Amino acid sequence: MNYAFFKFKFRTAVHFGGGTLNSTNSCFLADTLFSALYLEAMKLNLHEKLYSLVSGSQLCFSDSFPYMGGVYYLPKPMKNIENSKQGDSKEKKLLKKIKYLPCDKIDDFLKSRLDLMALAHKFCDFSEDTKVTIRQEEAIQGPYRVGVCTFLDNCGLYVIVGYENQEAFELAKVLFEALQYSGIGGKRTSGYGKFAVEIDTKSEAVKKLIERNSDMYMTLAVSLPEAEELSSAIAGSSYLLIKRSGFVMSDNYAREQRRKQDSFVFAAGSCFTSRFKGGILNVAGDDGLHPVYRYAVPMFIGV
């Protein structure tokens, strides 16, 4: 498998569902990305090809993570790290606050050789925008507030794309280039989520982490083992389960807007004693007119 960094250089503020309209996260997840790419693929009649490549393990995606200049960050492993300052309350608070580590510093972190103060970087600012609904059919009437995230200069998000061959890489390029005009995240009709995409194929450091064998493996994408994999996957593991829900963004699915079936998946940063395959879930309701897919395929690095 080959890997490339697809960098999102945002031209606007973004809104990534934070549970309420007036809050936002700073990153989007792999299932959100796959849904957005699938909608772009449908416009270009490439959705069957996308599904085939992903379900056949020829194309895969990580969650989005921050970058600062030429430094790419990965989630902090959910793994107990022994260090000489364990009783230091200031150190504990700082360790809890840090969510991401430079990808070339993961090993130093695991060996407790990092200066945590040097890792407390700020990638973005959070704020609220006031919007006004003027269309009668909207559920919200009058002024309302939207939580937004604005990335600092030289900062943004990136996604690791794994591709087995040139066909898969070219499809990813086409779909990401189309997506940059539609945008990603929520409230795109209000102008949020627009970006320019840039591709960096110099991913040797991450490729080594992905390909190495270890006694623990950290997932870089929201994921869920298949039924027969579940018991062995969670044995001796350290993980966080998160709930994924949302609405079906398809005009052909039903007459009224419908919700997807809720799913519980492992968050990026979760650590497991063995790799698992995962898959693509169909989260459509019984009365939907077509399948609705939720991406739940892991991308592992050895930790």
N, C-alpha and C positions, 0 to 999 in steps of 0.2 A: 504494500500500500504506500502511495505517495501522499504528501501533505503540503498544504499551502495555507497561508494566513490571508483571509479576505478581510480587509480593513474597512471600517465604516467611518468616514470623515463627515460628521454631521454638519449640515448647513443650517439646521433649525434646532430648536429645543425638541425634546422627546418626551413621550408619556408611555411608560411601561407599567401596566397595571400593578398598583400597589395595594389592592384590596378595596380602595375607595377612590372616587374620582379626583379628590383633592390631594392624593398622594401618588407617588411613583417610585419605581425601582430604578437603579442606575444601569441595569443590564437586562437583556431579554434572553429567553431560554431556547433550547434547541427545538422544542415542539412548536413554539411561536414562529421560529424561523422556517421550519418545514412547512407549516400551514401557509405562510406568506409566499414561499417559493412555489408551493403547489397551486395556489391561486394564479400566480404569474404563468405557470406552466399550462394551466387550463386555457388561458388567453391565447397561448401560442400552440395549442394542441400538442403539448409535450408532456402532459401529466402522466400518461401511461408509461412513457419512457422513464420519467423521474421515479415513479413508484417501482418500476422493475429494477432499476439500478440500485435504489436504496434497499429494497427488500432482498435483493441478491447480494448484499454486502459489497457492492462495487462503489458506493458513494455514501459518505457519512458526514455528520456535522457535530461540532461541540456546541455548548452554550456560548454566548458572547461573554468576553472578558475585556477588561480595560487594557489599553496600551498608553504609554507616555513616551513620546519621541520614538526611538527605536527599541524600547524595552517592552516586551510582552509579559503580561501577568497571568497567573493561573490561580485557581482557588486554593486557599489554605487547606491542607489535608485534615480531615476529621480523624486525627490519630494522636494518641497521647505521646507527648514529647517530653522526655526527661531532661531537665537542665539544672544548673547550679543555683539558679535564682527562683526556684519554684515557690519559696516562701515570700517572695517580694510581691506585695499587693499591687504596686505600681506596674511591675512587669506583667502580672496577670491581667490587669485591666488593658494594657497595651496589646497583649497577645489576643485578647478577646475582640478588641476593636479592629485589628488587622484582618481583612477578608481575603486579600490577594497578595501573592508573592511573585517576584520576577521569575520567569520560567527557568533561568539558569541558576537560581538560588534555592531551588527546592531541596536539593541534597544538603546544602548548608543548614537550612532550616531543620531538616530531619535529624541532623547531627548537633543541633543547638549551637551552631557557630555563627549565627546572624545577630547583628545589632538591630533590635526591633525598632528603635527610634528612627533608624534610617529608612524603615519601610512604611512609616505612617504618612503615605502620600495622599494628596487630594486630587481626584481626577475630574470632579464636576461640582456644580452648585445646584442646589434644590430650591425651588420657589413655587409660587402659585400665580397662574394667569387668570384673569377674569374674562369670561366669555358671555355672550348674550345670544339666546336662542330666538330666532325670528320666524322659524318654520313651525306651522301649526301642528304638524304630525310628530314633532319631537316630544319625547317623554318629559324632558326638562324644559320648563318655560321660564323666560326671563333670564336674569344674570346667574351665572354659576361659576365656580372656581375649579381650575384644573391644575393638579400637581404636575410640574414639569422638571426635567433635568437638563441642564446646559453644560456641555463639556468644555473644559478649559482649553486654552491654546495648546496645540501639539498633543492633545489627548483625544481619545475616542474609544471605540469598541472594535474588537476583531473576533472572527470565528475561525476555528481550525476546520478545514475541509479535507477529508480523506478521500482519495480517488484511486481506483484500481488501474485505470487506463485513460488514454487521451479523450475517449468518447465521454466518459464521466466528467472529466475536467472541463471540457468544452461546454457541456450542458450546464454545469454549475456557473461558468462565466456568463452564459447567456441569461440565466435566470437572475443572478445577482445584479447584472447590468439593467435588467428590466425593473427589478425591485427598487433600485435607487430612485426611480421617478415616482413610483407609487408610495414609497416610504414604508417604514416598519413601526409597529407599536400601535397605540390607541390614538384616537382623535386626529387621524391623518387628514380628514376633511377640514380641520381647523389649521392645517399647515404644519403639523408636527411630523417628526420622523424622517425628514428628507436627508439624503446623504449622497456622497460620492464614494464609489467603491474603488479600492486599490488592492492589487494582488501582490503578495510577497511570497515567493517560493523558497526563500532561504529559511527553511524550518528544521535544520539538522538537529538542533538542541532538543526540540520537542519530539522529533522522530525517534531519537535515542531513548527518551523517557517512555514513549509509547511501546517500543519494541523490546525493552528490557524485561527480563524475568525478575520477580520479586516475591516476597512472602505476603505483600499487600499490594492491592491495585486501587487507585483512585479514579473514579469516573469524572469525565469532563463534560458530561451531558446528562440532563434529566433522563432517567432510564428505569426500566422495569424488567426483571427476568421473566422468561416464559414460565408457565406453571411448573413444568418438570425441573426447572433450574432454581426455583425459589428457595427451597430448604437448604441446599448446599451453598447458595449465594450469601445468605444472611448468617450462616454459622461463623462465629468468631469475628463478625464484621462490625464496623462503626459507621452509622449512617443517619441521615435525616430524611424523613418522609414528608413530602409536600403535596398539597391538594391542587390539582389542575382542573379547571372548569372553563366556562366561557360560552360564547354564542357561536352558532354556525354562520360563517360569513359567505353564504352562497344564496343567490337569488333562485336557484333551481332546486333547492332542498325541500322547501315547504312554502305554503302561502304566507305564513307568519314567521317571524324570526323565532328560532328554537335554540334551546341550550344544548350544548354537548353533554354527554354523560360524564359525570365526574370521574376522575382517576387519581390514584395516589401513586406517586413515583419517587424514586430516590433522587435527592438533589446532588448536583455537581459538588465534588469535595468528599462525598461518601466513600469510604474505604472498605474493600472486600478482600477476603482471603483467596478468592479465585475469580477469574474472568467469567462473565456470562454473555450470552448473545443478545438478549432483549428482542425487540421487534416493533412493528407498527400496529397500534391498536385501532380498531374501528369503534369510535365513540358516538356513532349515529344512534338516534332513537328508533323505536320500532316503526314509526310512521314516516320516516324520512325517505326521500326519493332516490338517494344515492349514498354510498359510504362516506363517512367523515373520519379522516385519519388523524391520529395523534402519534407523534414520533416519540419512541421510548427506547432508542438504541444507544448503548453506552459507547464511550471512547475512553479507554483506560490508559493510565500511565503507571509504571511501577514505582511505588513509594516504600 
